[in-house]
Amino acid sequence: MVKRKEILTAKEVAEYLDIHPLTVHRYAREGKIPAFKIGTDWRFHKKYIEQWIKQKVSSNFDNRKQNVSILEKI
């Protein structure tokens, strides 16, 4: 039986997103990424990280569609 890890460390999130761990810490501190603290350590629920990614992808796609629409009017 393979158990899926639900709670991730900042280092694991950094590896998952292919970004620097300090960037993950900064995003967490600034509230840009869903996170919670246990003592002084940031933790991340994988489900919410995946939802956050989907939201970012959707938002970026919508912004590109808007930009194309604006350019078509010019």
C-alpha positions in Angstrom: 0.0 0.0 0.0 1.4 3.4 -1.0 0.5 6.2 1.3 0.3 9.6 -0.4 2.0 12.4 1.6 -0.6 15.1 2.4 1.5 17.7 4.4 4.6 19.0 2.7 7.6 21.0 4.0 8.8 24.2 2.3 11.7 22.3 0.8 9.3 19.7 -0.6 7.0 22.4 -2.1 10.1 24.1 -3.6 11.1 20.8 -5.3 7.5 20.3 -6.4 7.3 23.8 -7.9 10.9 23.8 -9.1 11.6 27.1 -7.2 14.0 28.1 -4.5 13.0 27.2 -0.9 13.4 30.9 0.2 10.9 31.8 -2.4 8.4 29.4 -0.9 9.0 30.9 2.5 8.5 34.4 1.2 5.3 33.5 -0.6 4.0 31.8 2.6 5.0 34.9 4.8 3.2 37.2 2.3 0.1 35.0 2.0 0.7 34.3 -1.7 0.6 30.6 -1.2 -1.7 28.5 1.1 0.4 27.6 4.2 0.3 27.2 7.9 2.9 27.2 10.7 3.8 24.5 13.2 6.0 26.4 15.6 8.4 28.3 13.4 8.2 25.9 10.4 5.9 26.4 7.4 3.8 23.5 6.3 1.7 23.1 3.2 -1.3 20.8 2.4 -0.7 19.3 -1.0 -4.4 19.5 -2.0 -4.3 23.3 -1.5 -1.0 23.7 -3.3 -2.5 21.8 -6.3 -5.7 24.0 -6.2 -3.4 27.1 -6.0 -1.5 25.9 -9.1 -4.8 25.4 -11.0 -6.0 28.9 -10.0 -2.7 30.4 -11.2 -2.8 28.5 -14.5 -6.5 29.6 -15.0 -5.8 33.2 -14.1 -2.8 33.3 -16.5 -4.9 31.8 -19.3 -7.7 34.3 -18.7 -5.2 37.2 -18.7 -3.7 36.1 -22.0 -7.2 35.8 -23.5 -8.0 39.4 -22.3 -4.8 40.7 -23.7 -5.5 39.1 -27.1 -9.0 40.6 -27.0 -7.7 44.1 -26.3 -5.1 43.8 -29.1 -7.8 42.7 -31.5 -9.7 46.0 -30.8 -6.7 48.1 -31.7 
